Amino acid sequence: MKDYEMVIGSPDAKALTILARSFAGKRLLRSEIPLPESLFQKLVDDHLFVPFPSIKKHLFSHQCQRCYNRKRSYFGEMPCARCKERHVYCRSCIAMGRIGLCEPLYEWAGPEPEWPLREGLLTWQGRLTDLQLEAAEKAVLAVNTEQTELLLWAVCGAGKTEMLYPCVASALENGKRVCLASPRADVIRELLPRFKEAFAAADIEALYGGSPDKQAKSQLILATTHQLLRFHKAFDVLIIDEVDAFPYHGDPLLPLAAIRARKDFCTVLYLTATPRPEHKKRIQRKNLPHHFIPCRFHGHPLPVPKNILCASLKKHIHKSLLPPRLFIWIEQRCHDRQLLLFVPTIQLAEQMKTVLAPILLEKNLIGSFSEFAVVHSKDPDREEKVQAFRCKDIQFLICTTILERGVTFPSVDVVVLDAGHEVFDEAALVQIAGRAGRSPNDPDGHVLFFHDGRTEAMNGAIQLIKAMNKRAGFLP
């Protein structure tokens, strides 16, 4: 707040720089602008903040100007404390703060923020493989020439994050603003310490539901794709990680938010290990430049999943139990690795929490109850549990698809229970299989699909993994 007080009176260049970095490129409610009312009104009077309707009225409908929602079912009415009338509000983006018909959004209309030109921002001491370096050079060229789009298609475990470091460094050193967005909050939480270590001298903020960072005034922003709804023509470089993942894939509002968040001359980098059909079609039509990396950074092949048929699978799932064949495999497996067990629903995960742990303890498959845990999207302690698993305090973790991508564990075996369930589509199964064998010290983790009947998704995932290994030269 003290930084903003110098603006009262006659704003000087330093004050305007502070304001521009804090508010340029955003669409904000008044409650999201942490300025005293007198200062805020002065900036409005000086046309440095410009209000505009938060919800536009059409003939038979409304449209939210933050999330673009036009579905009537996602609008509601409630009494307004400000004007004592009933007003329409948008329920589609209410998690980001209620936006109502009578409350405007504000845009910064002052000078654009200027970021210092600096050298040597990349403090990462690692080395890229030849394949990673080739991809990194493509990304740097795209950013430096303001190429509109580039898709980096790299198999799970190829080291996509490390490939990004050179292009992010080049953009920051040349005064550009960068955002790396991912559909999953867990991915952003994992990326933040890695980027802070790689760019020790840079200001970095992470934005996700419940994040401690709120201001988004740094040159480098890590954010969930939902957080892009707050921005408007903000970024010179926009990187969308896991572009094929839910909810970015399947929610038409989020790609629109990404379009709005980028500046007129912006480079967009897409990252994926499992491009969707629409991306493949654009590649085939040669209207989406891309670069393909078929090999993991450690030079070992992707683990190929093994299908295991269990005719009585549904009966055991109904009792929240594991099939006998899975118990036998768990007893015989190498216990130097942790075990990641994917289940299709939160309900099943919760039911297994109470039923399975005593059985595992009785069979000496875990040393104590603390080595067993269940995690899913509605778990308030999921961040702590994932970190405990990463630190090997937890040995047996049951999870839903929230951990299918974007997280790295050095030495795990992976089991998918009821792999034929509709929630496990081809892309999800490929990503889940990609959690195993990621460490050069243990590149051969097991991946098992337990099912009661093969699906096209299961067959397609295995075929795709074999095809990637063949392209990398591992299979005849």
C-alpha positions as CSV (number, residue, x, y, z in Angstrom):
1,M,0.0,0.0,0.0
2,K,2.9,2.4,0.8
3,D,4.2,2.1,-2.7
4,Y,0.9,3.4,-4.1
5,E,0.7,6.5,-1.7
6,M,3.3,8.4,-3.8
7,V,0.7,8.6,-6.6
8,I,-1.5,11.0,-4.6
9,G,-0.9,14.5,-6.0
10,S,1.0,14.4,-9.3
11,P,1.9,10.9,-10.3
12,D,5.6,10.7,-11.3
13,A,7.2,8.1,-13.6
14,K,8.2,5.8,-10.7
15,A,4.7,5.8,-9.3
16,L,3.2,5.1,-12.7
17,T,5.6,2.2,-13.2
18,I,4.5,0.7,-9.9
19,L,0.8,1.0,-10.8
20,A,1.4,-0.3,-14.4
21,R,3.1,-3.4,-13.1
22,S,0.4,-4.0,-10.6
23,F,-2.7,-3.5,-12.7
24,A,-1.9,-3.4,-16.4
25,G,-3.3,-6.3,-18.4
26,K,-6.1,-7.2,-15.9
27,R,-9.8,-6.9,-15.6
28,L,-10.5,-6.4,-11.9
29,L,-13.4,-5.7,-9.5
30,R,-13.0,-2.8,-7.2
31,S,-12.4,-5.2,-4.3
32,E,-9.4,-6.7,-6.1
33,I,-7.7,-3.3,-6.4
34,P,-5.9,-2.7,-3.0
35,L,-5.9,1.1,-3.1
36,P,-7.5,3.6,-0.7
37,E,-10.7,5.0,-2.0
38,S,-9.4,8.5,-2.4
39,L,-6.5,7.4,-4.5
40,F,-8.6,5.0,-6.5
41,Q,-11.1,7.8,-7.4
42,K,-8.3,10.1,-8.4
43,L,-7.0,7.5,-10.8
44,V,-10.5,7.0,-12.2
45,D,-10.9,10.8,-12.6
46,D,-7.6,11.0,-14.4
47,H,-8.7,8.1,-16.7
48,L,-6.0,5.8,-15.6
49,F,-8.6,3.3,-14.5
50,V,-11.5,2.9,-16.9
51,P,-14.7,1.1,-15.8
52,F,-16.8,-1.0,-18.1
53,P,-19.9,-3.2,-17.5
54,S,-19.1,-6.5,-15.9
55,I,-22.2,-8.2,-17.4
56,K,-23.6,-7.1,-20.7
57,K,-27.4,-7.3,-21.3
58,H,-28.5,-8.8,-24.6
59,L,-32.0,-9.0,-25.9
60,F,-32.8,-12.3,-24.2
61,S,-29.7,-13.1,-22.3
62,H,-26.6,-11.8,-20.5
63,Q,-22.9,-12.2,-21.0
64,C,-20.2,-12.1,-18.3
65,Q,-17.3,-10.0,-19.4
66,R,-14.8,-11.9,-17.2
67,C,-15.5,-15.5,-18.2
68,Y,-17.7,-14.9,-21.3
69,N,-20.4,-17.1,-19.9
70,R,-23.7,-16.7,-21.8
71,K,-25.6,-19.8,-20.5
72,R,-28.8,-18.7,-18.8
73,S,-28.5,-21.6,-16.3
74,Y,-25.2,-20.1,-15.0
75,F,-26.8,-16.7,-14.1
76,G,-28.7,-16.0,-11.0
77,E,-30.3,-13.1,-9.1
78,M,-29.8,-11.9,-5.6
79,P,-30.4,-8.7,-3.6
80,C,-27.7,-6.2,-4.0
81,A,-26.4,-4.5,-0.8
82,R,-25.2,-1.5,-2.7
83,C,-28.3,-0.4,-4.5
84,K,-31.0,-2.4,-2.6
85,E,-32.2,-4.0,-5.8
86,R,-32.1,-7.5,-7.2
87,H,-29.4,-8.0,-9.8
88,V,-28.1,-10.7,-12.1
89,Y,-24.7,-12.2,-11.2
90,C,-22.6,-14.8,-12.9
91,R,-22.3,-18.2,-11.2
92,S,-19.8,-19.6,-13.8
93,C,-16.8,-17.7,-12.3
94,I,-18.1,-17.0,-8.8
95,A,-15.2,-18.8,-7.3
96,M,-13.1,-15.8,-8.4
97,G,-15.4,-13.4,-6.6
98,R,-19.0,-12.5,-7.3
99,I,-19.5,-10.4,-10.3
100,G,-22.8,-8.6,-10.6
101,L,-24.7,-6.4,-13.0
102,C,-24.3,-3.2,-11.1
103,E,-20.6,-3.5,-10.3
104,P,-18.2,-2.6,-13.0
105,L,-14.9,-4.2,-13.9
106,Y,-11.8,-1.9,-14.2
107,E,-9.0,-1.8,-16.7
108,W,-5.7,0.1,-16.3
109,A,-5.5,2.7,-19.1
110,G,-2.2,4.2,-18.2
111,P,1.3,3.5,-19.6
112,E,2.3,-0.1,-20.3
113,P,4.6,-1.7,-17.7
114,E,8.3,-1.7,-18.6
115,W,10.5,-4.5,-17.3
116,P,14.2,-4.1,-16.9
117,L,16.6,-5.6,-19.5
118,R,18.8,-8.1,-17.5
119,E,21.3,-10.8,-18.3
120,G,22.1,-14.0,-16.6
121,L,18.7,-14.7,-15.1
122,L,18.9,-18.4,-15.6
123,T,20.7,-19.9,-12.6
124,W,19.9,-23.5,-13.4
125,Q,23.0,-25.6,-13.4
126,G,21.8,-28.6,-15.2
127,R,22.5,-29.7,-18.8
128,L,20.1,-30.4,-21.6
129,T,20.4,-33.5,-23.7
130,D,20.8,-33.1,-27.5
131,L,17.1,-33.7,-28.0
132,Q,16.1,-31.3,-25.3
133,L,18.5,-28.6,-26.6
134,E,17.0,-28.9,-30.1
135,A,13.5,-28.3,-28.7
136,A,14.8,-25.5,-26.5
137,E,16.3,-23.7,-29.5
138,K,13.1,-24.0,-31.4
139,A,11.2,-22.4,-28.5
140,V,13.8,-19.6,-28.1
141,L,13.6,-18.9,-31.9
142,A,9.8,-18.8,-31.7
143,V,9.9,-16.3,-28.8
144,N,12.6,-14.1,-30.3
145,T,10.9,-13.9,-33.7
146,E,7.5,-13.4,-32.2
147,Q,6.2,-16.6,-33.9
148,T,2.5,-16.9,-33.1
149,E,2.4,-20.6,-32.0
150,L,4.6,-23.6,-31.4
151,L,3.6,-27.0,-30.0
152,L,6.2,-29.0,-28.2
153,W,5.1,-32.7,-28.3
154,A,7.2,-34.6,-25.9
155,V,6.7,-38.0,-24.3
156,C,6.1,-38.2,-20.5
157,G,9.4,-37.8,-18.8
158,A,11.2,-36.0,-21.7
159,G,12.0,-33.0,-19.4
160,K,9.6,-30.4,-20.9
161,T,10.1,-28.0,-17.9
162,E,13.9,-27.9,-18.4
163,M,13.4,-27.3,-22.2
164,L,11.5,-24.1,-21.3
165,Y,14.2,-22.5,-19.2
166,P,16.2,-21.0,-22.1
167,C,13.2,-19.5,-23.8
168,V,11.8,-18.1,-20.6
169,A,15.2,-16.7,-19.8
170,S,15.5,-15.1,-23.2
171,A,12.0,-13.5,-22.9
172,L,12.6,-12.1,-19.4
173,E,16.1,-10.8,-20.2
174,N,14.5,-8.9,-23.2
175,G,11.9,-7.2,-21.0
176,K,8.9,-9.5,-22.0
177,R,6.3,-10.7,-19.6
178,V,5.8,-14.4,-19.4
179,C,3.0,-16.6,-18.1
180,L,3.1,-20.4,-17.8
181,A,-0.4,-21.7,-17.3
182,S,-1.6,-25.3,-16.5
183,P,-5.1,-26.7,-16.0
184,R,-4.0,-28.3,-12.7
185,A,-3.2,-26.5,-9.4
186,D,-1.0,-29.4,-8.4
187,V,1.2,-28.8,-11.4
188,I,1.6,-25.1,-10.5
189,R,2.5,-26.0,-7.0
190,E,5.2,-28.4,-8.2
191,L,6.6,-26.0,-10.8
192,L,7.0,-23.0,-8.5
193,P,10.0,-24.2,-6.4
194,R,11.6,-25.5,-9.6
195,F,11.3,-22.1,-11.3
196,K,12.4,-20.2,-8.3
197,E,15.6,-22.3,-8.2
198,A,16.1,-22.0,-11.9
199,F,15.5,-18.2,-11.9
200,A,16.8,-17.2,-8.4
201,A,17.0,-13.5,-9.2
202,A,13.6,-13.2,-10.9
203,D,10.3,-12.2,-9.3
204,I,7.9,-15.1,-9.7
205,E,4.3,-15.5,-8.5
206,A,2.0,-18.5,-8.6
207,L,-1.7,-18.1,-8.9
208,Y,-4.2,-20.8,-8.1
209,G,-7.2,-21.3,-5.8
210,G,-6.0,-20.6,-2.3
211,S,-2.5,-19.5,-3.3
212,P,-0.7,-17.0,-1.0
213,D,0.2,-14.8,-4.1
214,K,-2.7,-12.5,-5.1
215,Q,-1.3,-9.4,-6.7
216,A,0.1,-10.9,-10.0
217,K,2.5,-8.0,-10.5
218,S,5.6,-10.1,-11.3
219,Q,7.2,-10.4,-14.7
220,L,7.0,-14.2,-14.6
221,I,3.6,-15.7,-13.6
222,L,2.7,-19.3,-13.0
223,A,-1.0,-19.8,-13.0
224,T,-3.9,-22.2,-13.5
225,T,-5.7,-21.7,-16.7
226,H,-8.7,-20.5,-14.7
227,Q,-6.7,-17.6,-13.4
228,L,-6.2,-16.3,-17.0
229,L,-9.8,-15.1,-16.7
230,R,-8.4,-12.1,-14.7
231,F,-6.1,-11.0,-17.5
232,H,-6.5,-9.0,-20.7
233,K,-3.7,-8.4,-23.2
234,A,-1.1,-9.0,-20.4
235,F,1.6,-11.4,-21.7
236,D,4.2,-11.3,-24.4
237,V,4.8,-15.1,-24.0
238,L,2.1,-17.5,-22.9
239,I,3.0,-21.1,-22.3
240,I,0.1,-23.6,-21.8
241,D,1.3,-26.8,-20.2
242,E,-0.7,-29.9,-20.6
243,V,-2.9,-28.3,-23.2
244,D,-4.8,-31.5,-23.7
245,A,-5.8,-31.8,-20.0
246,F,-9.1,-31.3,-18.3
247,P,-10.5,-28.7,-17.6
248,Y,-8.7,-26.7,-20.3
249,H,-9.7,-29.3,-22.8
250,G,-13.5,-29.5,-22.8
251,D,-14.2,-26.0,-21.4
252,P,-14.5,-23.6,-24.3
253,L,-14.2,-20.6,-21.9
254,L,-10.6,-21.4,-20.9
255,P,-9.1,-21.2,-24.4
256,L,-11.0,-17.9,-24.8
257,A,-9.5,-16.7,-21.6
258,A,-6.0,-17.6,-23.0
259,I,-6.7,-15.7,-26.2
260,R,-7.7,-12.6,-24.2
261,A,-4.7,-12.9,-21.9
262,R,-2.1,-12.6,-24.6
263,K,-1.0,-9.3,-26.2
264,D,-1.5,-8.6,-29.9
265,F,2.1,-9.8,-30.6
266,C,2.4,-12.8,-28.4
267,T,4.1,-16.2,-28.8
268,V,2.0,-19.1,-27.5
269,L,3.8,-22.3,-26.7
270,Y,1.7,-25.5,-26.2
271,L,3.2,-28.4,-24.3
272,T,1.7,-31.9,-24.3
273,A,2.6,-35.6,-24.4
274,T,-0.8,-36.5,-25.7
275,P,-2.1,-34.1,-28.3
276,R,-5.8,-34.1,-28.9
277,P,-7.2,-34.9,-32.4
278,E,-7.7,-31.2,-33.2
279,H,-4.0,-30.6,-32.6
280,K,-3.0,-33.5,-34.8
281,K,-5.3,-32.3,-37.5
282,R,-3.7,-28.8,-37.4
283,I,-0.3,-30.4,-37.5
284,Q,-1.2,-32.5,-40.6
285,R,-2.6,-29.4,-42.3
286,K,0.6,-27.6,-41.5
287,N,-1.0,-24.7,-39.7
288,L,0.4,-25.5,-36.3
289,P,4.2,-25.5,-36.1
290,H,5.4,-28.3,-33.8
291,H,8.5,-30.1,-32.6
292,F,8.5,-33.7,-31.5
293,I,10.6,-35.3,-28.8
294,P,10.1,-39.1,-28.8
295,C,12.6,-40.0,-26.0
296,R,12.8,-39.5,-22.2
297,F,15.7,-37.4,-21.0
298,H,17.5,-40.4,-19.5
299,G,17.5,-42.3,-22.7
300,H,15.3,-45.3,-21.6
301,P,12.0,-46.4,-23.1
302,L,8.6,-45.6,-21.7
303,P,7.2,-48.5,-19.5
304,V,4.6,-50.4,-21.6
305,P,1.5,-51.1,-19.5
306,K,0.5,-54.7,-18.9
307,N,-3.2,-55.7,-19.1
308,I,-4.4,-58.0,-16.3
309,L,-7.9,-59.4,-16.7
310,C,-10.0,-59.9,-13.5
311,A,-13.4,-61.4,-14.1
312,S,-14.5,-60.7,-10.5
313,L,-13.2,-57.1,-10.5
314,K,-16.5,-55.4,-10.0
315,K,-17.4,-57.7,-7.1
316,H,-14.2,-56.8,-5.3
317,I,-14.6,-53.1,-6.1
318,H,-18.1,-53.2,-4.6
319,K,-16.5,-54.4,-1.4
320,S,-13.8,-51.7,-1.6
321,L,-11.2,-54.5,-1.9
322,L,-8.4,-55.3,-4.3
323,P,-8.6,-58.3,-6.6
324,P,-6.6,-61.3,-5.3
325,R,-4.3,-61.2,-8.3
326,L,-3.3,-57.6,-7.4
327,F,-2.6,-58.6,-3.8
328,I,-0.4,-61.4,-5.1
329,W,1.5,-59.0,-7.3
330,I,1.9,-56.5,-4.5
331,E,3.4,-59.2,-2.3
332,Q,5.8,-60.3,-5.0
333,R,6.9,-56.9,-6.3
334,C,10.1,-55.1,-5.5
335,H,9.3,-53.1,-2.4
336,D,12.1,-50.6,-3.0
337,R,9.6,-48.7,-5.1
338,Q,6.5,-46.8,-3.9
339,L,3.1,-47.8,-5.2
340,L,0.7,-45.4,-6.9
341,L,-2.8,-46.9,-7.2
342,F,-5.2,-45.0,-9.5
343,V,-9.0,-45.5,-8.9
344,P,-11.8,-44.0,-11.1
345,T,-13.9,-42.2,-8.4
346,I,-13.5,-40.2,-5.2
347,Q,-16.1,-42.4,-3.6
348,L,-14.1,-45.6,-4.2
349,A,-10.9,-43.9,-3.0
350,E,-12.6,-42.9,0.3
351,Q,-14.2,-46.3,0.8
352,M,-10.8,-48.0,0.3
353,K,-9.3,-45.8,2.9
354,T,-11.0,-47.5,5.8
355,V,-11.2,-51.1,4.3
356,L,-7.8,-51.5,2.7
357,A,-5.3,-50.1,5.2
358,P,-5.8,-52.8,7.9
359,I,-5.5,-55.6,5.3
360,L,-2.2,-54.2,4.0
361,L,-0.9,-53.8,7.5
362,E,-1.9,-57.4,8.4
363,K,-0.1,-58.7,5.3
364,N,3.0,-56.7,6.1
365,L,2.6,-54.8,2.8
366,I,3.0,-51.5,4.8
367,G,5.0,-50.9,8.0
368,S,2.4,-48.7,9.6
369,F,-0.9,-46.8,8.9
370,S,1.2,-43.7,8.2
371,E,2.7,-45.3,5.1
372,F,-0.8,-45.5,3.5
373,A,-2.9,-42.6,2.3
374,V,-5.7,-41.6,-0.1
375,V,-5.7,-38.3,-2.0
376,H,-8.2,-36.7,-4.4
377,S,-9.4,-33.3,-5.6
378,K,-11.7,-32.7,-2.6
379,D,-9.0,-33.6,0.0
380,P,-8.0,-30.5,1.9
381,D,-4.7,-32.1,2.8
382,R,-3.8,-33.2,-0.7
383,E,-0.8,-30.9,-1.0
384,E,0.7,-32.2,2.2
385,K,0.1,-35.9,1.2
386,V,1.6,-35.5,-2.2
387,Q,4.7,-33.9,-0.6
388,A,4.9,-36.8,1.9
389,F,4.7,-39.3,-0.9
390,R,7.5,-37.4,-2.7
391,C,9.6,-37.6,0.4
392,K,8.8,-41.3,0.7
393,D,7.1,-41.0,4.1
394,I,4.1,-42.6,2.3
395,Q,4.7,-45.8,0.5
396,F,1.2,-46.7,-0.8
397,L,-0.9,-43.9,-2.2
398,I,-4.4,-44.3,-3.6
399,C,-5.4,-41.4,-5.9
400,T,-7.8,-40.3,-8.6
401,T,-6.8,-38.7,-11.9
402,I,-5.5,-35.5,-10.1
403,L,-2.1,-37.1,-10.2
404,E,-2.3,-38.4,-13.8
405,R,0.1,-35.7,-15.1
406,G,2.5,-32.9,-14.1
407,V,3.9,-34.6,-11.0
408,T,7.2,-36.4,-10.7
409,F,8.1,-39.2,-8.3
410,P,11.5,-40.8,-8.7
411,S,10.8,-44.5,-8.2
412,V,7.2,-45.8,-8.4
413,D,5.1,-48.6,-9.7
414,V,1.7,-47.7,-11.1
415,V,-1.5,-49.6,-11.0
416,V,-4.8,-48.6,-12.6
417,L,-7.8,-50.3,-10.9
418,D,-10.8,-50.7,-13.3
419,A,-8.8,-49.3,-16.2
420,G,-11.8,-49.8,-18.4
421,H,-13.8,-47.1,-16.6
422,E,-14.9,-44.2,-18.7
423,V,-12.9,-41.7,-16.7
424,F,-9.7,-43.3,-18.0
425,D,-9.5,-42.2,-21.6
426,E,-6.5,-42.9,-23.8
427,A,-4.7,-39.6,-22.9
428,A,-5.3,-40.2,-19.2
429,L,-3.9,-43.8,-19.4
430,V,-0.8,-42.6,-21.3
431,Q,-0.2,-39.9,-18.8
432,I,-0.7,-42.3,-15.8
433,A,1.7,-44.8,-17.3
434,G,4.2,-41.9,-17.7
435,R,4.4,-41.5,-13.9
436,A,6.6,-44.7,-13.8
437,G,10.3,-45.0,-14.7
438,R,11.1,-41.3,-14.6
439,S,14.4,-41.5,-12.8
440,P,17.6,-42.4,-14.5
441,N,18.4,-44.5,-11.4
442,D,15.2,-46.5,-11.8
443,P,13.8,-46.2,-15.4
444,D,11.9,-49.5,-15.4
445,G,8.8,-49.0,-13.2
446,H,5.9,-51.4,-13.7
447,V,2.5,-50.2,-15.0
448,L,-0.5,-52.5,-14.7
449,F,-4.0,-52.1,-16.0
450,F,-6.5,-54.2,-14.0
451,H,-9.7,-54.6,-15.9
452,D,-12.7,-56.8,-16.6
453,G,-12.7,-56.2,-20.4
454,R,-10.4,-54.3,-22.7
455,T,-11.5,-50.9,-24.0
456,E,-10.4,-48.9,-27.0
457,A,-8.8,-46.4,-24.7
458,M,-6.6,-49.1,-23.1
459,N,-5.6,-50.6,-26.4
460,G,-4.9,-47.1,-27.9
461,A,-2.8,-46.1,-24.9
462,I,-0.6,-49.2,-25.2
463,Q,-0.3,-48.8,-29.0
464,L,0.7,-45.1,-28.6
465,I,3.4,-45.9,-26.0
466,K,4.8,-48.6,-28.2
467,A,4.8,-46.3,-31.2
468,M,6.7,-43.6,-29.2
469,N,9.3,-46.2,-28.1
470,K,9.6,-47.3,-31.8
471,R,10.1,-43.7,-33.0
472,A,12.8,-43.3,-30.3
473,G,14.5,-46.4,-31.6
474,F,13.8,-48.8,-28.8
475,L,11.5,-51.3,-30.6
476,P,12.0,-53.0,-34.0
